[in-house]
Amino acid sequence: MMLNLFTMKPSTSLIISTYNWPEALELCLLSVARQSQLPAEILIADDGSNPMTRSTVDRLRSTIGVPIVHLWHQDQGFRKAAIMNRAFVNANGEYVIQIDGDIVLHPDFIRDHINAATPGYFVAGTRVITSEKLKNDLLHNKRINISIFEKGTRNFLNGVHFPLFGKLLRNYRCQTKDIYYVKGCNMAFWKKDLYQVNGYDETFEGWGYEDSDLAIRLYNSGVRKKFLKMAGIAYHLWHSEYCRDREQYNYSLLGDTRDCGKSYTKVGMDRYEQTKKPLLNFIVLKEAEMDWMSA
């Protein structure tokens, strides 16, 4: 295990999923830059964005202070599961934190997640949702300082930062019907646990339930959930709903996973293990074969 000898904490990779919203991704990366504890690396899991996203990432590289790897595949619809698996395989950290690219992080977000890392557990965090008006203000002013007391925030308790008290709530929503409750925009895993279930099930295309499916399979494999409350604070920028034309189909896949006690997917991370390449700034992932190129 690649533990820091001074802190006994795991090396950590931050994976940020994104698609065609470079303005939000810029705020997200700026909030990463001000973290009280930085990850060892950042991987951008890009589900087929236009070149503006690459330009934004390249412009901000020097601001962050840690390596950024931008993984991109062709836009063929909502394929978060596939691009996340590719990011998981290419992550060098022993511990993986995943967020969405429309998230603004509290300054102690990474530190809180690392402190919560416990062998045998994955972590499910929460989010504060901003209003459309507040989102517009944040983007216009490139503002990353957000207060839970300002107008335009929802889920007030999700924005309260009190880690010591939050430890008492680590089993919150970890019982009965809520045991699989997760938000894919704020989760963390040990990489070895992801390999144990083969990462995301790429049968899930289009919006919906790929994160819950991963949580169920982790649980079925023996990994338990820890709920991160009053720590790992994340502000989710408002956006309109994604197309949900595959929601019912994905929900049926989720039901199959739950009812059959499935833990391992046959369509997951192992598809990309043989194509992992040395660290590059920008990686283009083609469908028939993997073509790697540096910026």
C-alpha positions in Angstrom: 0.0 0.0 0.0 1.4 3.4 -1.0 1.0 5.1 2.3 2.7 8.4 3.2 5.3 7.4 5.8 4.7 10.6 7.9 0.9 10.6 7.9 0.1 6.9 7.2 -2.5 8.2 4.7 -2.9 6.7 1.2 -1.7 8.4 -2.0 -4.8 9.9 -3.6 -6.1 10.5 -7.1 -8.9 13.0 -7.8 -11.1 12.0 -10.8 -13.3 14.7 -12.2 -16.0 13.7 -14.8 -17.0 16.4 -17.3 -18.9 17.0 -20.5 -19.1 20.3 -22.4 -19.2 22.7 -19.5 -15.8 24.3 -19.3 -17.0 27.3 -17.3 -18.1 25.0 -14.5 -15.0 22.9 -14.8 -12.9 26.0 -14.3 -14.6 26.8 -11.0 -14.2 23.2 -10.0 -10.4 23.3 -10.7 -10.0 26.6 -9.0 -11.6 25.1 -5.9 -9.1 22.2 -6.1 -6.2 24.6 -6.3 -7.1 26.2 -2.9 -7.4 22.8 -1.1 -5.7 22.6 2.3 -4.4 19.2 1.2 -3.9 18.5 -2.5 -4.4 15.1 -4.2 -1.3 13.5 -5.7 -2.8 13.9 -9.2 -6.0 14.9 -11.0 -7.6 13.0 -13.9 -10.2 14.6 -16.0 -12.6 12.0 -17.3 -14.0 13.7 -20.4 -17.1 12.1 -22.0 -16.5 13.7 -25.4 -16.4 17.5 -24.9 -15.5 19.9 -27.6 -12.0 21.5 -27.7 -13.0 24.3 -25.3 -12.7 21.9 -22.4 -9.1 21.0 -23.3 -8.2 24.6 -23.6 -9.6 25.3 -20.2 -7.7 22.4 -18.6 -4.4 23.4 -20.3 -4.8 27.0 -19.2 -5.2 26.0 -15.6 -2.5 23.4 -15.3 0.1 25.7 -13.8 -2.5 27.0 -11.2 -3.1 23.6 -9.6 0.3 22.5 -8.6 -0.2 18.7 -9.2 -0.2 16.7 -12.4 -3.4 16.8 -14.5 -4.2 14.0 -17.0 -7.0 14.7 -19.4 -8.6 11.5 -20.8 -11.1 12.0 -23.6 -13.2 9.7 -25.7 -15.5 10.4 -28.6 -18.9 11.8 -27.9 -21.3 8.9 -28.4 -23.9 9.9 -25.8 -23.8 9.6 -22.1 -21.0 7.1 -21.3 -19.8 8.1 -17.9 -19.2 4.5 -16.9 -16.7 3.9 -19.7 -14.7 7.1 -19.2 -14.6 6.6 -15.4 -13.3 3.1 -15.8 -10.5 4.4 -18.0 -9.7 7.0 -15.4 -9.7 4.4 -12.6 -7.2 2.2 -14.6 -4.9 5.2 -15.2 -5.1 6.6 -11.7 -1.8 6.1 -9.8 -3.2 6.7 -6.3 -4.1 3.9 -3.9 -7.3 5.9 -3.0 -9.6 7.5 -5.6 -11.9 10.4 -4.9 -14.5 11.1 -7.7 -16.5 14.3 -8.3 -18.3 15.9 -11.2 -17.0 18.8 -13.0 -19.8 21.1 -11.9 -18.8 20.8 -8.3 -17.2 23.6 -6.2 -15.3 22.2 -3.3 -15.0 23.3 0.3 -11.3 24.1 1.0 -11.0 21.0 3.2 -12.8 18.7 0.8 -9.8 16.5 -0.1 -8.4 16.5 3.5 -11.8 15.4 4.8 -12.0 12.5 2.3 -8.5 11.3 3.1 -9.2 11.4 6.8 -12.3 9.3 6.2 -10.5 6.7 4.2 -10.8 3.3 6.0 -9.9 -0.1 4.6 -13.0 -2.1 3.8 -15.2 0.9 3.2 -16.1 3.2 0.4 -17.3 6.7 1.2 -20.5 8.4 0.1 -20.7 12.2 0.4 -23.4 14.8 0.0 -23.9 18.0 -1.9 -25.4 21.5 -1.5 -27.4 22.4 -4.6 -27.2 26.0 -5.8 -30.1 27.9 -7.5 -29.8 28.9 -11.1 -29.4 32.5 -10.1 -26.5 31.8 -7.7 -24.9 29.5 -10.3 -25.0 32.3 -12.8 -23.4 34.7 -10.3 -20.6 32.2 -9.4 -19.8 31.5 -13.1 -19.9 35.2 -14.1 -17.6 36.3 -11.3 -15.5 33.1 -11.2 -16.3 32.9 -7.5 -15.6 29.8 -5.5 -16.3 31.2 -2.0 -19.8 30.1 -1.1 -21.7 30.4 2.1 -24.5 28.1 3.2 -26.2 31.2 4.6 -26.4 33.0 1.3 -29.5 33.0 -0.8 -29.7 30.4 -3.4 -28.4 27.3 -1.6 -30.4 24.2 -0.7 -29.8 21.3 1.6 -28.4 23.5 4.4 -27.2 20.7 6.6 -25.1 19.3 3.7 -23.0 22.5 3.9 -22.3 22.5 7.6 -18.6 21.7 8.1 -18.0 20.1 11.5 -16.0 16.9 10.9 -15.6 15.9 14.5 -19.4 15.8 15.0 -19.8 14.3 11.5 -17.9 11.2 12.6 -20.9 10.4 14.8 -23.1 10.3 11.6 -20.9 7.9 9.6 -23.6 5.2 9.6 -26.3 7.7 8.5 -28.2 6.3 5.4 -26.2 3.1 5.7 -29.1 1.0 6.9 -32.1 -0.7 5.2 -33.4 0.9 2.0 -30.7 3.7 2.1 -27.8 1.3 2.1 -27.2 1.9 -1.6 -27.9 5.6 -1.5 -25.0 7.5 -3.1 -24.3 10.6 -5.1 -21.8 10.0 -7.9 -20.6 13.6 -7.7 -19.0 12.9 -4.3 -17.7 9.4 -3.6 -14.4 7.8 -2.8 -13.0 4.2 -3.0 -9.8 2.2 -2.5 -8.6 1.3 -6.0 -8.1 -2.4 -5.0 -11.9 -2.5 -4.2 -12.7 -1.1 -7.6 -10.7 -3.9 -9.2 -12.5 -6.4 -7.1 -15.8 -5.5 -8.7 -14.3 -4.4 -12.1 -15.3 -0.8 -11.7 -18.4 0.7 -13.4 -20.7 -1.6 -15.4 -20.5 -0.1 -18.9 -23.9 -1.7 -19.8 -25.2 1.5 -18.2 -25.4 4.1 -20.9 -27.5 7.3 -20.7 -28.4 8.9 -17.5 -29.1 7.0 -14.4 -28.1 4.5 -11.7 -24.6 3.6 -12.7 -23.3 4.9 -9.4 -25.9 3.0 -7.4 -25.0 -0.2 -9.3 -21.4 0.3 -8.4 -22.3 0.8 -4.7 -24.5 -2.4 -4.7 -21.7 -4.5 -6.2 -19.1 -3.1 -3.8 -21.5 -4.0 -0.9 -22.1 -7.4 -2.3 -18.3 -8.0 -2.5 -18.0 -7.2 1.2 -17.0 -3.5 1.1 -19.2 -1.4 3.4 -20.4 2.2 3.0 -19.3 5.1 5.2 -21.4 8.2 5.0 -19.4 11.5 5.0 -21.6 14.1 6.8 -20.5 17.6 7.9 -17.3 17.0 6.0 -16.3 16.7 2.3 -18.6 19.6 1.5 -19.5 20.1 -2.2 -21.6 22.7 -3.9 -23.3 21.4 -7.0 -23.9 24.1 -9.7 -27.5 24.1 -10.9 -28.2 22.7 -14.4 -31.2 21.5 -16.3 -31.9 17.8 -16.2 -30.1 15.4 -18.5 -32.1 13.4 -21.1 -33.5 10.4 -19.2 -34.7 8.3 -22.1 -32.8 5.2 -20.7 -33.7 5.7 -17.1 -36.2 2.8 -16.9 -33.9 0.4 -18.7 -31.0 1.4 -16.4 -33.3 1.0 -13.4 -34.1 -2.6 -14.5 -30.3 -3.3 -14.7 -30.0 -2.0 -11.2 -32.7 -4.3 -10.0 -31.0 -7.3 -11.6 -27.8 -6.4 -9.8 -29.6 -6.1 -6.5 -31.8 -9.2 -6.9 -29.0 -11.5 -8.1 -26.4 -10.4 -5.5 -24.0 -9.5 -8.3 -20.6 -8.1 -7.4 -18.5 -8.3 -10.6 -19.3 -6.8 -14.0 -17.9 -8.4 -17.1 -17.9 -5.1 -18.9 -15.6 -2.9 -16.8 -12.1 -1.8 -15.9 -10.2 -4.9 -17.1 -11.0 -3.9 -20.7 -8.4 -1.1 -20.5 -5.7 -2.6 -18.3 -3.6 -3.7 -21.2 -3.7 -0.3 -22.8 -2.6 1.7 -19.8 0.3 4.0 -20.9 2.8 6.3 -19.2 1.7 9.6 -17.8 0.7 12.1 -20.6 -1.0 15.4 -20.5 -3.8 14.6 -22.9 -5.0 11.1 -23.9 -7.3 10.4 -26.8 -9.2 7.1 -26.4 -10.5 5.6 -29.6 -13.1 2.9 -29.7 -11.5 0.2 -32.0 -8.0 0.7 -30.6 -6.4 3.0 -28.0 -4.4 5.8 -29.6 -2.3 7.7 -27.1 -1.0 11.1 -27.8 0.6 13.9 -25.9 -0.4 17.5 -26.0 
